[in-house]
Amino acid sequence: MKKPEQMALIMSIVERGSGGKLVKLYKKNQVFTHIRFEGQGTATSEILDILGLGGSEKDILLSVTTRTAARVLLERLDDELRGAAPGRGIAFAMPLTAVSNLMAAYIGLKTKLDSEGSGTMDNQQKTSMILVTVNQGYTDAVMDTARKAGARGGTIIRGRWAGDESFAESYGITTLQEEKELIFIVVPAELRNSIMDAVTKSHGLRTEAGAMVSSVAVEQLVHLS
């Protein structure tokens, strides 16, 4: 029996209103399974104007596919599909260790790409995505610290704490608010530790910001334009 191919998660961050068109572009390129939600960029309006990036409101697209399909799509976006994306932003792939059997079977049947050479995706981890979960209202302070450590910007979505309350009680954390903001910061791998350390030192769980910091390796990244 043929071993199922490893899956990947593509995260795409584009200008608000471009997510639906990006889904159509991805479907034409053998990537079919998506979740779309809205976020907010952290760059100032002056920086956005200089870079020509438009407004700070973002569409975020999470796409599950095979590693081969992810690699081929991102290579095409960086080559013959350059300029075909409906809005400016970035797209990058991260490996998934497992997905449900049903989803893997569906994606495998839908994707009509040769899986040979699927291991050629860049594994040198030149880029990382830092995820910071912080109490609502402290995002600007966290981003100021991250920028001083080398970050250029991030994307924010809002959420709520749904964990066990005993977690906070056990570690003497008094600022674990329900309302949370999640900050996604994509950075060169060599800056990851210094940024994470700076944010944790200034805004960690025992501070009013209550930041929880983690990171995920990025295998491929392209700029959409």
N, C-alpha and C positions, 0 to 999 in steps of 0.2 A: 504493500500500500504506500502510495506517495505521501511523504511527510508534508503536512500543511505549512505553507510559507509563513514566516513571522510577519506580524502586522506592525503598522506604524500609525502614528497620529500626526496629521498635518494641522498646524495652527496658522491661520491666516488672519491678519489684522489690516483692515482697509477702511477707507473713508465711509462714513455713514451713508447708507443707501446703495452701496455697491455689493453687499453680500449676496443678494439674490442673483445678480448677473454673474458673480464669481462661481456660484453653485452650478450654473448652466455651463460655464467654461470648463469647470472641473469634470462634470459628467461627460462632456465630449472627449475628455482625456482619461477616461476609465477610473474616475474616482467618484463614487456614488453615494456614500453614507456620510451625512453631515448633521451637525447641530449648530444653529446660528443664534447668537445673542449680541446684546449691545454693550459697549464700553465707552470709556472716556480717556482720551490721551492726556498726558501730563505736561506736554511741551507748551510753552507760553505762546501767545498769538504772534509775538514778534519772531520767534524761531520758526513757527509754522509758515509765516509770510516769506521769510528768507529762503526756506527750503522748498517753498511752493507746494506744501502738503495739504492745503485747504484747512477745513475746520478740525477741531479736536475730537469731535464725536466719532466713534468707530463702530464698525461691524466686525465681530469676531466669529470666525468660522472654524469649527473643529471637525476634521474629516478623518474617518478611519478607513484604511486601505492596506493593501499589501506593501511591503517595503519596496518591491520592484516598481509598483505603480507610483508610489510616493517619489522614488528616485527619478523615474522617467518624467513625471509631471514637473518637478522642480527644475530638472535639466531643461525641459522645453520652455518653462517660464523664463529661464535665464538665457535662452537662445532663440528659437524660431517663434516662440509665443511672447517674446519681450514686447511690451506695449499693448498686449491683448487684454490684460487684466483691466476691469472696469474702474478701478480706483487705485490711488497710490497707497503703498503700505509695504508689509513684509509677509512672507510665508516661510515656514520652517517645519522640518519633520523631526519627530522624536520616536524612538523605538518603544513598542509595547511588549511587555513580557508575556501577556496572555489576553485573549478576548473570549467571549462565550462561543461555544461550538457552533451554535446556530448562526451567529453573526459571521464567523469565519467561513462557514460553508456558503452563505449568501454572497459574501464578497468574493470568495474564490470562484464561484460560478459566474458572477457578473463580469469579473475582470478578465479581459481577453488579451493579456500580455504574456510573453514568454518569461517564465520565472528564472531562466538561466542567468547567472551573473548577479543575482539579487544581493549578493554580499558586497557589491562594489560601492555601496553608499559610504560616504566619508565617515570613518569611525575615529578620527583623530580628536573629535570633540573640541573643535576650535571655538565653539560658541556654546553658551549655557543660557538657560532661562531661569531667572531667579523669581520665585513666588513669595511675596510678602503678604501675610494676612494681618491686618492692622485694625484697631478700633476706629470707627468712623470719625472723621474730622482730623486725623493725624497724617493723612496722605502727603500733604505738602511738606511737612517736616521730614518725613521719611525720604521723600524724593530729593529734598535738599541735601540730606546726608549722603544718599546714593550718588548724586551728581558730583559731590566733592570727592568721592572715592573713585569716580571715573565713569559712571553711568551717563547716558545721553538722554534717556527718557523712558517712559513706561506707559502701560495701558491699565486702566482701572475698571473693575466691575464691582457691584455691590452684592453682599450676601449676608447670611446670618449664621451665628455660631449654633451648631446642632450637636455638640459633643456632651460628654458627661460632665456635670457640674463638679463632681468630686476631683476632676483633673485640676481645677483652679484651687480648690480647698487643700489638696495634698501638697501643693507647691507654694502655698501662701500668695497666690495671685489674686489681687483684689480688683483688677481692672478688666476682667474678661467680659466685655460688653457683648450683647447679642448682635448688635448691628456691626457688620464688618465691611471693610473694603479690601479687595484683593488686587494687588499690584503685580503685573507681569513686566519684568525687566529683562530684555535680551542683551547680553553683554559678551565680549570676548572672554574665553575661558580663563585667561590669565588674570582678569580683573574680578572674577567671581568671588574668590575668598575674601579679598579686601573689602568689597562692597558688602558682602554678607556680614562680615565681622563688624564693620562700621555701623550698619543698621541695627544689628543685635546689641552692640554696646550702648548706642544712644537711645534706642526705642524698643528694647526687648520686653519680654513678658512681665517683668517686674516694674515696668514704667507705665505711665498713663497711656501710652500708645499701644502697649500690649502686643508688639509685633512678633509673629512667628515666621521664621525665614527658612526656606528650603530651595533646592535647585534641581533642575533636570538637564541632562546633556542633550544638546541639539546636534543632529547629524548633518543636516543640510539647511542652508538659509539662502533665500533670494529676495531681492528688493523688487517690488512690483511698481510699475510706472506706466 
